């Protein structure tokens, strides 16, 4: 299991969260819709941007003969 920074973090006692006015972060939905992955440094050196990663993965998908659902296909 990957350690989570929240597991070891404690809110200092001088911070009182019981009296504050809470608002929902308006950007949360934007981040939920993102599909992000983290690349290792050696991979980043070869694929510096999203376009190059996507092109390589599409080539791999075609070479492997994987079936891509019609709704997922992009016009190339």
CNS distance restraints for C-alpha pairs under 8 A (distance, minus, plus):
assign (resid   3 and name CA) (resid   7 and name CA) 7.56 0.50 0.50
assign (resid   4 and name CA) (resid   8 and name CA) 7.55 0.50 0.50
assign (resid   5 and name CA) (resid   9 and name CA) 6.30 0.50 0.50
assign (resid   6 and name CA) (resid  10 and name CA) 7.87 0.50 0.50
assign (resid  11 and name CA) (resid  15 and name CA) 6.90 0.50 0.50
assign (resid  16 and name CA) (resid  20 and name CA) 7.71 0.50 0.50
assign (resid  27 and name CA) (resid  31 and name CA) 6.64 0.50 0.50
assign (resid  28 and name CA) (resid  32 and name CA) 6.27 0.50 0.50
assign (resid  29 and name CA) (resid  33 and name CA) 6.35 0.50 0.50
assign (resid  30 and name CA) (resid  34 and name CA) 6.77 0.50 0.50
assign (resid  39 and name CA) (resid  43 and name CA) 6.08 0.50 0.50
assign (resid  39 and name CA) (resid  44 and name CA) 5.99 0.50 0.50
assign (resid  40 and name CA) (resid  44 and name CA) 6.22 0.50 0.50
assign (resid  41 and name CA) (resid  45 and name CA) 6.27 0.50 0.50
assign (resid  42 and name CA) (resid  46 and name CA) 6.93 0.50 0.50
assign (resid  43 and name CA) (resid  47 and name CA) 6.03 0.50 0.50
assign (resid  44 and name CA) (resid  48 and name CA) 5.29 0.50 0.50
assign (resid  47 and name CA) (resid  52 and name CA) 5.49 0.50 0.50
assign (resid  47 and name CA) (resid  53 and name CA) 5.65 0.50 0.50
assign (resid  48 and name CA) (resid  52 and name CA) 6.95 0.50 0.50
assign (resid  48 and name CA) (resid  53 and name CA) 7.88 0.50 0.50
assign (resid  49 and name CA) (resid  53 and name CA) 6.56 0.50 0.50
assign (resid  50 and name CA) (resid  54 and name CA) 6.03 0.50 0.50
assign (resid  51 and name CA) (resid  55 and name CA) 6.09 0.50 0.50
assign (resid  52 and name CA) (resid  56 and name CA) 6.20 0.50 0.50
assign (resid  53 and name CA) (resid  57 and name CA) 6.17 0.50 0.50
assign (resid  54 and name CA) (resid  58 and name CA) 6.05 0.50 0.50
assign (resid  55 and name CA) (resid  59 and name CA) 6.25 0.50 0.50
assign (resid  56 and name CA) (resid  60 and name CA) 6.25 0.50 0.50
assign (resid  57 and name CA) (resid  61 and name CA) 6.10 0.50 0.50
assign (resid  58 and name CA) (resid  62 and name CA) 6.26 0.50 0.50
assign (resid  59 and name CA) (resid  63 and name CA) 6.11 0.50 0.50
assign (resid  60 and name CA) (resid  64 and name CA) 6.00 0.50 0.50
assign (resid  61 and name CA) (resid  65 and name CA) 6.17 0.50 0.50
assign (resid  61 and name CA) (resid  66 and name CA) 5.42 0.50 0.50
assign (resid  62 and name CA) (resid  66 and name CA) 6.36 0.50 0.50
assign (resid  68 and name CA) (resid  72 and name CA) 6.57 0.50 0.50
assign (resid  68 and name CA) (resid  73 and name CA) 6.68 0.50 0.50
assign (resid  69 and name CA) (resid  73 and name CA) 6.71 0.50 0.50
